[in-house]
Amino acid sequence: MGRDNQPSEYLKHFLNSQISLFDDCSWMIWRKSVSSTEKSNGENSNADKKILLQKNIGSVEDLLEEFDCQWKTYVKHSYITSQQSSYIKMIKDQADEHETIVVHMDFAENHTLLAQNEIMQAHWTNQQATLFTVHIKTAKEKHHSLIIISDYLAHDVEFVHTAQSIISDYVQSIYPTVKRLNYVSDGAPQHFKNNKSILNLTYHQVDFGIPASWSFSATAHGKGAVDGIGAAVKYRATRRVLSGTTSDAILTPEDLYKFTQSDSSMNVFYMDQKRIKNHCEKYQLLNRWNRDKPEGWNNQIRRQHQFDPVGIENVRCRRTSTSLITQIDSLID
């Protein structure tokens, strides 16, 4: 298919006379749902933004038009996915404890703390624990698995910056000659890919004594070893509770931390709410974040996938990590 060709042209040629463009057909497509409030008022403020699988009915020509509408978005997403996957694999293969260490990190879904033979009402009162998983690549065949367990349930920038202090201290305590960290994560805007996190990245050397870059995977393509770390911890904890007695119950995030410490293959840390609060006050993060930001900068961040600080409050951005086109932006007006 040519660069400027639409998929409908190819499909029409392929189908030829086998089917009429006016024939009826149905297809399934994922779309943002539209709430009844939005439909009646024509406003977006009350719209339900959930993505739902919807069934469409129309002619073959309607279906081909749908292909054309989605094509540019698909091609762009496919290209970014391929570029970022290849780049992340490359930097992990090239990780060096004396040069750049790659830190892949992510939040696992909050773990619900179950009890054996719990009563029905307990279903609505179970505590949860936050699991922040980290996979550190220091050489092609050498890595470390970390998990940070917390009673702080919000997945936000405050948590991430505190976790980065633990990660940086851990790495530098074992590899004191390392020159740089390269973070890898998905592009979740609430805690990773946003103004605050990228601004913090430019302060990384000041805050933690080592410079860092950040490479983001394409949207919905952030799976990796970190997912296995979270799944392993949840499985072992749930199995312990459901196959044991009441005395084996894991009732609090701190209990989960103590239990997980028995797994020698992981480095386990506990980070409670007080520690996060004290950390934010120590680094005066609210003052840092509340300064004026350039208009439209937040939307620009979401289009980029590679961030390399150029001094404090300035960052070099790339659409993909290997892009030759770069721009340096100031994060503060």
C-alpha positions, 0 to 999 in steps of 0.5 A: 500500500502506498504512503498516501493511499487510503486502505479503502482503495486497496480493499476495493481493489481486493474485493473487486466485484465480490461484494457491493459497496451498498451491501449491509454489514456490521462491525465492532469498534472501541469508542468513547461512550457519550452520556445522556447528559451530553446528548441532551445538552451538547456539553462535554463537561458531564460526558462519560469518557469510558471506552466501550466496545460498540456494534455499528451497522451500515453499508460496506462503504460506511465500513471502508470510510471508518477504516480511512478515518482510523488509518492515520491514527493507526499508522502513527501509533504503530510507528511510535510503538515500533520505535519505542519498543526497539529503543527500550530493548536496545538501552536495556541490552546496553545497560552498564553499571559504570555508565547508564542503568535502566530503571523500568517502573510502574504501579501494580493495581492496588492489592486488596488484603483478604482474610481467610473465612471472612464474613460477607460484610468484610468485602466492603471494608478490606484494606488495600496496599499500593505496590510500586514495582521496579526492574533495574537493568545493570547489564545484559544478563544482570538485573535487580527486582524491587518492590515498594509497598505503601499504605498511601493509596494515591498513584500520584507524582508525590509517590513517584518522586519519593520512590525515585529517591529510594531507587536512586539511593539503592542504585548508587549504594551498589553501583557508586560509579554509575553516571546516569539513570534512564527511567522507562515507564508507560505514559500514565498522565496522572503520575508519570507523563505530566508537568510535575514529573518532567519538572522533577526530572530536571531537578533529578541530579540536584535532588538525588545526586545523579542525572536521569533521562526518561523514555516512555513506551507507546500508549497501552504498550508498557508491559514488562518485567515489572508486571511479573514482579507485582503479580508474583507478590500478589499471588504469594500473599493471596495463597498464604492467606487462603491456604493458611489459618486466621493467624496467617492473615495479612491485615495491613500494608505493613504486614504485606511488607514483612511477608514479602521480605521473606522472598530473597529474589526481591528487594522490598521497601516500605514507604508509609504516608508520613514518609511521603509527606516528609519527603515532599516537604523536604524538597518543597515540591508544592512550591516547585510545582505551583510556579507558572507553566507555559501555556499548552505545555501539558498537551505537548508532553503527551505527544513526546516520548523521550525527555532529557534534561538540559539544566534545571527547568529545561528539557530536550524533547523528542517525539520518539527516542530515536528522532533526529528532530528535537526541541528544548523547552522551558518548563517555567515561564 
